[in-house]
């Protein structure tokens, strides 16, 4: 019989508020404030927002219930959760993928987070920065990445209630205060109406298969389903807590930050750079927005606050990314938290170096080219983002919905959801079971088939 990790090393959330803040923090990240606005710009503005909200409600939320229920029922990390609920080696692969996704995404996500740290400094001292020159200077980018990973390590070392929960309760209110302030400033600029119209008035003629699949992929990315984060955080929940209510808060906070992220970007963009294409891609935040801030009164302060917001959002996500492999080493390898956190954190530092170098033309890591399931991959960073940050996440969502919906008795997981949520009966219970067994798997399979090019040219989520 395996010896379980001690409660002290494993930990538990001290309150439902702590869990909601930590889980919402893992969901709220660069995906909301950096990725969501540029995808909105590339996919028709308000039409994309409309489809995204539907995807969150009908696909993201049922999957979120599913993962938290699996975590709390087992009380384990993603691998242990599947093993201890009766999953064989095949189904445990989903748990292994969760640990791998969190580690590899943590390594390259921290590079982007390192950029935000650099931009905080340059905005405060009001030095214009050329984005391309900045990301091609490893003497800046690599130390900033290491610094950011070190902050994440120090928080996770504090444990679940002492580190993760305390940090989330402090960081999430700061995040909301800053984002509301900047969005408020943005929508009150002269000429902001055009940006608000573009962002919130959907042109339904722009909705097509690509927009739907991009919105669905963003819902997965933003809600943190398919990463094992919610399984891990669910495993730290006491049985009396209300998963349904907590999940509603998590999804609501995550969606609110995404919507506010667009309100920060588009009104200011249309007001201050009226000729600029909103479909500027991933560089929108780092290349375009500093110029927007420069055109605002007190722009350097607002710019510094914005990039502080990005750093905080990234940090609330990387805390949970680091926690997943750490919880595996504590549960299954019987390591103590200190050893597990430092080993994973230092390994992530080393793994982040190729991603940091892949922005430099001519560098080996920038010149990597290959096809993955018919999708052209460019650069080490691009490979990590597509394989682990996109494709593997969607495969995990499919495996987990099939596992709880078909390989196990789904009624057991519905019972877990009803524990602490007595109103989760009747039509609500049947509706969730129907979505997990049928709707989610079918939609995810269609998304995967589109990604591998079955419906034409591959479209990454």
MIVEX-365048 format. One record per residue (C-alpha): residue number from 1; x, y, z. Coordinates in nm, 2 decimals. Layout:
% residues N
ATOM   n      u      v      w
ATOM NUM      X      Y      Z
...
//
This chain:
% residues 461
ATOM   n      u      v      w
ATOM   1   0.00   0.00   0.00
ATOM   2   0.14   0.34  -0.10
ATOM   3   0.22   0.59   0.17
ATOM   4   0.03   0.91   0.10
ATOM   5   0.20   1.25   0.12
ATOM   6   0.16   1.41   0.46
ATOM   7  -0.12   1.67   0.48
ATOM   8   0.13   1.93   0.57
ATOM   9   0.33   1.89   0.26
ATOM  10   0.02   1.85   0.04
ATOM  11  -0.19   2.12   0.20
ATOM  12  -0.55   2.24   0.16
ATOM  13  -0.73   2.56   0.09
ATOM  14  -0.83   2.74   0.40
ATOM  15  -1.15   2.89   0.25
ATOM  16  -1.37   2.88  -0.06
ATOM  17  -1.27   3.24  -0.13
ATOM  18  -0.90   3.13  -0.13
ATOM  19  -0.98   2.85  -0.38
ATOM  20  -1.19   3.08  -0.60
ATOM  21  -0.91   3.35  -0.61
ATOM  22  -0.64   3.09  -0.68
ATOM  23  -0.83   2.90  -0.94
ATOM  24  -0.96   3.22  -1.10
ATOM  25  -0.60   3.34  -1.09
ATOM  26  -0.48   3.03  -1.28
ATOM  27  -0.75   3.10  -1.54
ATOM  28  -0.69   3.47  -1.56
ATOM  29  -0.36   3.53  -1.73
ATOM  30  -0.19   3.65  -2.04
ATOM  31  -0.46   3.46  -2.23
ATOM  32  -0.72   3.72  -2.12
ATOM  33  -0.52   4.04  -2.15
ATOM  34  -0.26   3.96  -2.42
ATOM  35  -0.41   3.68  -2.63
ATOM  36  -0.79   3.76  -2.62
ATOM  37  -0.76   4.12  -2.76
ATOM  38  -0.54   4.02  -3.06
ATOM  39  -0.76   3.72  -3.14
ATOM  40  -1.06   3.94  -3.12
ATOM  41  -0.89   4.18  -3.36
ATOM  42  -0.80   3.90  -3.61
ATOM  43  -1.15   3.75  -3.60
ATOM  44  -1.40   4.03  -3.66
ATOM  45  -1.43   4.21  -3.32
ATOM  46  -1.77   4.17  -3.16
ATOM  47  -1.86   3.86  -3.36
ATOM  48  -1.57   3.67  -3.20
ATOM  49  -1.66   3.80  -2.85
ATOM  50  -2.02   3.67  -2.90
ATOM  51  -1.91   3.32  -3.00
ATOM  52  -1.64   3.31  -2.73
ATOM  53  -1.91   3.38  -2.46
ATOM  54  -2.12   3.09  -2.59
ATOM  55  -1.81   2.86  -2.59
ATOM  56  -1.73   2.95  -2.23
ATOM  57  -2.09   2.88  -2.11
ATOM  58  -2.16   2.56  -2.30
ATOM  59  -1.82   2.39  -2.33
ATOM  60  -1.57   2.56  -2.09
ATOM  61  -1.79   2.55  -1.78
ATOM  62  -1.90   2.19  -1.80
ATOM  63  -1.53   2.09  -1.85
ATOM  64  -1.44   2.30  -1.55
ATOM  65  -1.70   2.12  -1.33
ATOM  66  -1.55   1.79  -1.46
ATOM  67  -1.19   1.86  -1.37
ATOM  68  -1.26   2.01  -1.02
ATOM  69  -1.49   1.71  -0.94
ATOM  70  -1.22   1.47  -1.05
ATOM  71  -0.96   1.64  -0.84
ATOM  72  -1.17   1.66  -0.52
ATOM  73  -1.30   1.31  -0.55
ATOM  74  -0.95   1.17  -0.57
ATOM  75  -0.76   1.42  -0.36
ATOM  76  -0.46   1.38  -0.59
ATOM  77  -0.26   1.54  -0.88
ATOM  78  -0.38   1.47  -1.24
ATOM  79  -0.19   1.13  -1.27
ATOM  80  -0.30   1.01  -0.92
ATOM  81  -0.65   1.14  -0.98
ATOM  82  -0.71   0.91  -1.28
ATOM  83  -0.52   0.62  -1.12
ATOM  84  -0.71   0.64  -0.79
ATOM  85  -1.05   0.66  -0.96
ATOM  86  -0.99   0.34  -1.15
ATOM  87  -0.82   0.46  -1.47
ATOM  88  -0.57   0.22  -1.64
ATOM  89  -0.24   0.32  -1.80
ATOM  90  -0.40   0.45  -2.11
ATOM  91  -0.63   0.70  -1.92
ATOM  92  -0.34   0.79  -1.69
ATOM  93  -0.16   0.93  -2.01
ATOM  94  -0.40   1.23  -1.98
ATOM  95  -0.26   1.29  -1.63
ATOM  96   0.10   1.26  -1.76
ATOM  97   0.02   1.51  -2.04
ATOM  98  -0.12   1.75  -1.78
ATOM  99   0.21   1.75  -1.59
ATOM 100   0.41   1.79  -1.91
ATOM 101   0.18   2.07  -2.04
ATOM 102   0.22   2.27  -1.72
ATOM 103   0.59   2.23  -1.71
ATOM 104   0.66   2.31  -2.08
ATOM 105   0.41   2.60  -2.10
ATOM 106   0.55   2.74  -1.77
ATOM 107   0.89   2.75  -1.93
ATOM 108   0.79   2.96  -2.24
ATOM 109   0.51   3.15  -2.08
ATOM 110   0.76   3.29  -1.84
ATOM 111   0.95   3.44  -2.13
ATOM 112   0.65   3.65  -2.22
ATOM 113   0.61   3.73  -1.85
ATOM 114   0.97   3.84  -1.85
ATOM 115   0.90   4.09  -2.13
ATOM 116   0.63   4.24  -1.91
ATOM 117   0.88   4.30  -1.63
ATOM 118   1.11   4.47  -1.87
ATOM 119   0.83   4.69  -2.00
ATOM 120   0.73   4.80  -1.65
ATOM 121   1.08   4.94  -1.60
ATOM 122   1.10   5.11  -1.95
ATOM 123   0.75   5.27  -1.90
ATOM 124   0.84   5.40  -1.55
ATOM 125   1.17   5.57  -1.68
ATOM 126   0.99   5.66  -2.00
ATOM 127   1.23   5.51  -2.25
ATOM 128   1.08   5.41  -2.59
ATOM 129   1.15   5.05  -2.67
ATOM 130   1.14   4.88  -3.01
ATOM 131   0.97   4.55  -2.95
ATOM 132   1.17   4.35  -3.21
ATOM 133   1.50   4.48  -3.07
ATOM 134   1.40   4.41  -2.72
ATOM 135   1.30   4.04  -2.77
ATOM 136   1.61   3.98  -2.98
ATOM 137   1.84   4.09  -2.69
ATOM 138   1.90   3.78  -2.47
ATOM 139   2.10   3.97  -2.22
ATOM 140   1.77   4.14  -2.12
ATOM 141   1.52   3.87  -2.19
ATOM 142   1.69   3.57  -2.02
ATOM 143   1.76   3.74  -1.68
ATOM 144   1.41   3.88  -1.68
ATOM 145   1.27   3.54  -1.74
ATOM 146   1.47   3.39  -1.46
ATOM 147   1.36   3.67  -1.23
ATOM 148   1.00   3.60  -1.30
ATOM 149   1.04   3.22  -1.25
ATOM 150   1.21   3.29  -0.92
ATOM 151   0.92   3.49  -0.79
ATOM 152   0.69   3.20  -0.89
ATOM 153   0.91   2.95  -0.70
ATOM 154   0.92   3.16  -0.39
ATOM 155   0.53   3.18  -0.38
ATOM 156   0.49   2.80  -0.44
ATOM 157   0.74   2.72  -0.17
ATOM 158   0.49   2.87   0.08
ATOM 159   0.25   2.59   0.02
ATOM 160  -0.12   2.59  -0.07
ATOM 161  -0.27   2.81   0.20
ATOM 162   0.05   2.99   0.31
ATOM 163   0.18   3.06  -0.04
ATOM 164  -0.07   3.01  -0.33
ATOM 165  -0.39   3.12  -0.14
ATOM 166  -0.23   3.42   0.03
ATOM 167  -0.07   3.54  -0.30
ATOM 168  -0.40   3.50  -0.49
ATOM 169  -0.60   3.69  -0.23
ATOM 170  -0.35   3.97  -0.26
ATOM 171  -0.28   3.97  -0.64
ATOM 172  -0.63   3.92  -0.78
ATOM 173  -0.78   4.24  -0.62
ATOM 174  -0.48   4.43  -0.75
ATOM 175  -0.54   4.29  -1.10
ATOM 176  -0.90   4.40  -1.10
ATOM 177  -0.83   4.75  -0.97
ATOM 178  -0.56   4.81  -1.24
ATOM 179  -0.77   4.67  -1.52
ATOM 180  -1.08   4.86  -1.43
ATOM 181  -0.88   5.18  -1.40
ATOM 182  -0.71   5.14  -1.74
ATOM 183  -1.03   5.03  -1.91
ATOM 184  -1.21   5.33  -1.76
ATOM 185  -0.94   5.56  -1.89
ATOM 186  -0.95   5.40  -2.23
ATOM 187  -1.33   5.42  -2.29
ATOM 188  -1.34   5.79  -2.18
ATOM 189  -1.09   5.90  -2.45
ATOM 190  -1.21   6.13  -2.73
ATOM 191  -1.29   5.91  -3.03
ATOM 192  -1.31   5.59  -2.82
ATOM 193  -1.67   5.52  -2.94
ATOM 194  -1.54   5.37  -3.27
ATOM 195  -1.34   5.11  -3.07
ATOM 196  -1.63   5.03  -2.84
ATOM 197  -1.85   4.98  -3.14
ATOM 198  -1.60   4.75  -3.31
ATOM 199  -1.55   4.55  -3.00
ATOM 200  -1.90   4.51  -2.86
ATOM 201  -2.13   4.54  -3.16
ATOM 202  -2.12   4.19  -3.33
ATOM 203  -2.13   4.17  -3.71
ATOM 204  -2.28   3.82  -3.74
ATOM 205  -2.18   3.80  -4.11
ATOM 206  -1.82   3.76  -3.99
ATOM 207  -1.90   3.44  -3.80
ATOM 208  -1.75   3.14  -3.98
ATOM 209  -1.59   2.81  -3.90
ATOM 210  -1.25   2.97  -3.83
ATOM 211  -1.40   3.22  -3.59
ATOM 212  -1.59   2.95  -3.40
ATOM 213  -1.29   2.72  -3.37
ATOM 214  -1.06   3.01  -3.27
ATOM 215  -1.32   3.11  -3.00
ATOM 216  -1.34   2.76  -2.88
ATOM 217  -0.96   2.72  -2.86
ATOM 218  -0.94   3.05  -2.67
ATOM 219  -1.21   2.93  -2.42
ATOM 220  -0.99   2.62  -2.35
ATOM 221  -0.68   2.84  -2.31
ATOM 222  -0.84   3.11  -2.10
ATOM 223  -1.05   2.88  -1.87
ATOM 224  -0.74   2.67  -1.79
ATOM 225  -0.92   2.34  -1.87
ATOM 226  -0.71   2.06  -2.01
ATOM 227  -0.40   2.16  -1.81
ATOM 228  -0.46   1.97  -1.49
ATOM 229  -0.46   2.29  -1.29
ATOM 230  -0.82   2.26  -1.19
ATOM 231  -0.78   1.89  -1.10
ATOM 232  -0.49   1.98  -0.87
ATOM 233  -0.67   2.28  -0.71
ATOM 234  -0.98   2.07  -0.68
ATOM 235  -0.78   1.81  -0.49
ATOM 236  -0.71   2.07  -0.22
ATOM 237  -1.08   2.14  -0.17
ATOM 238  -1.27   2.02   0.14
ATOM 239  -1.58   1.81   0.07
ATOM 240  -1.83   2.06   0.20
ATOM 241  -1.73   2.33  -0.05
ATOM 242  -1.97   2.41  -0.33
ATOM 243  -1.80   2.33  -0.67
ATOM 244  -2.08   2.46  -0.88
ATOM 245  -2.09   2.80  -0.71
ATOM 246  -1.71   2.83  -0.71
ATOM 247  -1.68   2.73  -1.07
ATOM 248  -1.94   3.00  -1.16
ATOM 249  -1.73   3.26  -0.99
ATOM 250  -1.41   3.14  -1.16
ATOM 251  -1.57   3.14  -1.51
ATOM 252  -1.73   3.48  -1.44
ATOM 253  -1.41   3.64  -1.32
ATOM 254  -1.21   3.50  -1.60
ATOM 255  -1.46   3.62  -1.86
ATOM 256  -1.49   3.96  -1.70
ATOM 257  -1.11   4.01  -1.72
ATOM 258  -1.11   3.90  -2.09
ATOM 259  -1.39   4.15  -2.17
ATOM 260  -1.22   4.43  -1.98
ATOM 261  -0.90   4.34  -2.16
ATOM 262  -1.07   4.43  -2.49
ATOM 263  -1.21   4.75  -2.34
ATOM 264  -0.86   4.85  -2.24
ATOM 265  -0.72   4.79  -2.59
ATOM 266  -0.97   4.87  -2.87
ATOM 267  -1.12   5.21  -2.75
ATOM 268  -0.77   5.35  -2.69
ATOM 269  -0.64   5.20  -3.02
ATOM 270  -0.92   5.36  -3.23
ATOM 271  -0.90   5.69  -3.04
ATOM 272  -0.53   5.74  -3.05
ATOM 273  -0.41   5.54  -3.35
ATOM 274  -0.71   5.56  -3.58
ATOM 275  -0.54   5.42  -3.88
ATOM 276  -0.39   5.12  -3.70
ATOM 277  -0.52   4.77  -3.80
ATOM 278  -0.67   4.61  -3.49
ATOM 279  -0.56   4.27  -3.63
ATOM 280  -0.20   4.34  -3.53
ATOM 281  -0.15   3.99  -3.40
ATOM 282   0.05   3.89  -3.09
ATOM 283   0.26   4.21  -3.10
ATOM 284  -0.06   4.42  -3.04
ATOM 285   0.00   4.45  -2.67
ATOM 286   0.38   4.50  -2.67
ATOM 287   0.42   4.70  -2.99
ATOM 288   0.10   4.90  -3.03
ATOM 289  -0.01   4.97  -2.68
ATOM 290   0.31   5.15  -2.56
ATOM 291   0.24   5.40  -2.85
ATOM 292  -0.12   5.43  -2.73
ATOM 293   0.00   5.51  -2.38
ATOM 294   0.26   5.76  -2.50
ATOM 295  -0.04   5.95  -2.66
ATOM 296  -0.23   5.97  -2.33
ATOM 297  -0.18   6.23  -2.06
ATOM 298   0.03   6.06  -1.79
ATOM 299   0.09   5.78  -2.03
ATOM 300   0.41   5.65  -1.87
ATOM 301   0.23   5.58  -1.54
ATOM 302  -0.06   5.42  -1.72
ATOM 303   0.18   5.21  -1.93
ATOM 304   0.37   5.10  -1.62
ATOM 305   0.04   5.00  -1.45
ATOM 306  -0.07   4.81  -1.76
ATOM 307   0.25   4.60  -1.78
ATOM 308   0.23   4.55  -1.40
ATOM 309  -0.12   4.42  -1.46
ATOM 310   0.02   4.18  -1.73
ATOM 311   0.29   4.06  -1.49
ATOM 312   0.04   4.00  -1.21
ATOM 313  -0.19   3.81  -1.45
ATOM 314   0.10   3.60  -1.57
ATOM 315   0.21   3.53  -1.21
ATOM 316  -0.13   3.41  -1.10
ATOM 317  -0.12   3.15  -1.38
ATOM 318   0.24   3.04  -1.35
ATOM 319   0.19   2.97  -0.98
ATOM 320  -0.06   2.70  -1.07
ATOM 321   0.15   2.57  -1.36
ATOM 322   0.44   2.51  -1.13
ATOM 323   0.21   2.36  -0.86
ATOM 324   0.09   2.08  -1.09
ATOM 325   0.43   1.90  -1.14
ATOM 326   0.52   1.99  -0.78
ATOM 327   0.20   1.82  -0.65
ATOM 328   0.29   1.51  -0.86
ATOM 329   0.64   1.49  -0.70
ATOM 330   0.49   1.53  -0.35
ATOM 331   0.21   1.28  -0.40
ATOM 332   0.37   1.01  -0.61
ATOM 333   0.75   1.05  -0.55
ATOM 334   0.72   1.15  -0.19
ATOM 335   0.94   1.45  -0.23
ATOM 336   0.90   1.74   0.02
ATOM 337   0.77   2.07  -0.12
ATOM 338   1.10   2.25  -0.10
ATOM 339   1.29   2.00  -0.31
ATOM 340   1.01   1.95  -0.56
ATOM 341   0.96   2.33  -0.62
ATOM 342   1.33   2.41  -0.66
ATOM 343   1.40   2.12  -0.89
ATOM 344   1.10   2.19  -1.12
ATOM 345   1.17   2.57  -1.11
ATOM 346   1.53   2.54  -1.20
ATOM 347   1.45   2.29  -1.48
ATOM 348   1.20   2.54  -1.61
ATOM 349   1.46   2.81  -1.61
ATOM 350   1.69   2.60  -1.83
ATOM 351   1.40   2.50  -2.06
ATOM 352   1.31   2.87  -2.10
ATOM 353   1.64   2.96  -2.27
ATOM 354   1.56   2.80  -2.61
ATOM 355   1.22   2.98  -2.61
ATOM 356   1.39   3.31  -2.53
ATOM 357   1.65   3.26  -2.81
ATOM 358   1.39   3.17  -3.07
ATOM 359   1.31   3.54  -3.13
ATOM 360   1.65   3.60  -3.27
ATOM 361   1.67   3.56  -3.65
ATOM 362   1.95   3.33  -3.76
ATOM 363   1.96   3.16  -3.42
ATOM 364   1.93   2.77  -3.43
ATOM 365   1.61   2.78  -3.21
ATOM 366   1.45   3.04  -3.44
ATOM 367   1.52   2.85  -3.76
ATOM 368   1.35   2.52  -3.65
ATOM 369   1.09   2.43  -3.92
ATOM 370   0.87   2.12  -3.94
ATOM 371   0.51   2.01  -3.98
ATOM 372   0.32   1.88  -3.69
ATOM 373   0.00   1.70  -3.80
ATOM 374  -0.01   1.91  -4.12
ATOM 375   0.05   2.23  -3.92
ATOM 376   0.36   2.43  -4.02
ATOM 377   0.57   2.50  -3.70
ATOM 378   0.83   2.78  -3.69
ATOM 379   1.08   2.82  -3.41
ATOM 380   1.12   2.65  -3.08
ATOM 381   0.88   2.89  -2.91
ATOM 382   0.62   2.82  -3.18
ATOM 383   0.67   2.45  -3.14
ATOM 384   0.61   2.46  -2.77
ATOM 385   0.31   2.68  -2.80
ATOM 386   0.13   2.47  -3.06
ATOM 387   0.22   2.12  -2.93
ATOM 388   0.19   2.18  -2.56
ATOM 389  -0.01   2.51  -2.53
ATOM 390  -0.27   2.42  -2.79
ATOM 391  -0.29   2.07  -2.92
ATOM 392  -0.21   1.87  -2.61
ATOM 393  -0.46   2.08  -2.40
ATOM 394  -0.74   2.00  -2.64
ATOM 395  -0.64   1.62  -2.64
ATOM 396  -0.65   1.63  -2.26
ATOM 397  -1.00   1.79  -2.26
ATOM 398  -1.12   1.51  -2.49
ATOM 399  -0.96   1.23  -2.28
ATOM 400  -1.10   1.37  -1.95
ATOM 401  -1.45   1.40  -2.09
ATOM 402  -1.44   1.05  -2.23
ATOM 403  -1.28   0.92  -1.91
ATOM 404  -1.55   1.05  -1.67
ATOM 405  -1.83   1.03  -1.92
ATOM 406  -1.77   0.68  -2.05
ATOM 407  -1.48   0.49  -1.89
ATOM 408  -1.61   0.55  -1.54
ATOM 409  -1.96   0.59  -1.39
ATOM 410  -2.04   0.96  -1.46
ATOM 411  -2.30   0.95  -1.18
ATOM 412  -2.02   0.93  -0.93
ATOM 413  -1.88   1.26  -1.05
ATOM 414  -2.22   1.41  -1.06
ATOM 415  -2.26   1.30  -0.70
ATOM 416  -1.93   1.48  -0.62
ATOM 417  -2.06   1.80  -0.78
ATOM 418  -2.39   1.77  -0.58
ATOM 419  -2.19   1.74  -0.25
ATOM 420  -2.20   2.09  -0.11
ATOM 421  -2.44   2.20  -0.39
ATOM 422  -2.78   2.04  -0.31
ATOM 423  -2.95   2.22  -0.59
ATOM 424  -2.74   2.03  -0.85
ATOM 425  -3.02   1.78  -0.92
ATOM 426  -3.28   1.71  -1.19
ATOM 427  -3.23   1.90  -1.51
ATOM 428  -2.90   2.05  -1.40
ATOM 429  -2.75   1.71  -1.33
ATOM 430  -2.88   1.55  -1.64
ATOM 431  -2.77   1.85  -1.85
ATOM 432  -2.41   1.83  -1.72
ATOM 433  -2.40   1.46  -1.79
ATOM 434  -2.53   1.51  -2.14
ATOM 435  -2.27   1.78  -2.22
ATOM 436  -1.98   1.57  -2.08
ATOM 437  -2.08   1.25  -2.25
ATOM 438  -2.19   1.39  -2.59
ATOM 439  -2.16   1.76  -2.66
ATOM 440  -1.80   1.83  -2.53
ATOM 441  -1.64   1.52  -2.70
ATOM 442  -1.81   1.58  -3.03
ATOM 443  -1.71   1.95  -3.04
ATOM 444  -1.35   1.87  -2.93
ATOM 445  -1.32   1.60  -3.20
ATOM 446  -1.44   1.85  -3.46
ATOM 447  -1.18   2.10  -3.33
ATOM 448  -0.90   1.84  -3.35
ATOM 449  -1.00   1.73  -3.70
ATOM 450  -1.00   2.10  -3.81
ATOM 451  -0.65   2.14  -3.66
ATOM 452  -0.51   1.85  -3.85
ATOM 453  -0.65   1.99  -4.18
ATOM 454  -0.95   1.76  -4.24
ATOM 455  -1.17   2.06  -4.32
ATOM 456  -0.92   2.24  -4.53
ATOM 457  -0.61   2.43  -4.43
ATOM 458  -0.52   2.36  -4.07
ATOM 459  -0.62   2.63  -3.82
ATOM 460  -0.44   2.64  -3.49
ATOM 461  -0.67   2.71  -3.19
//
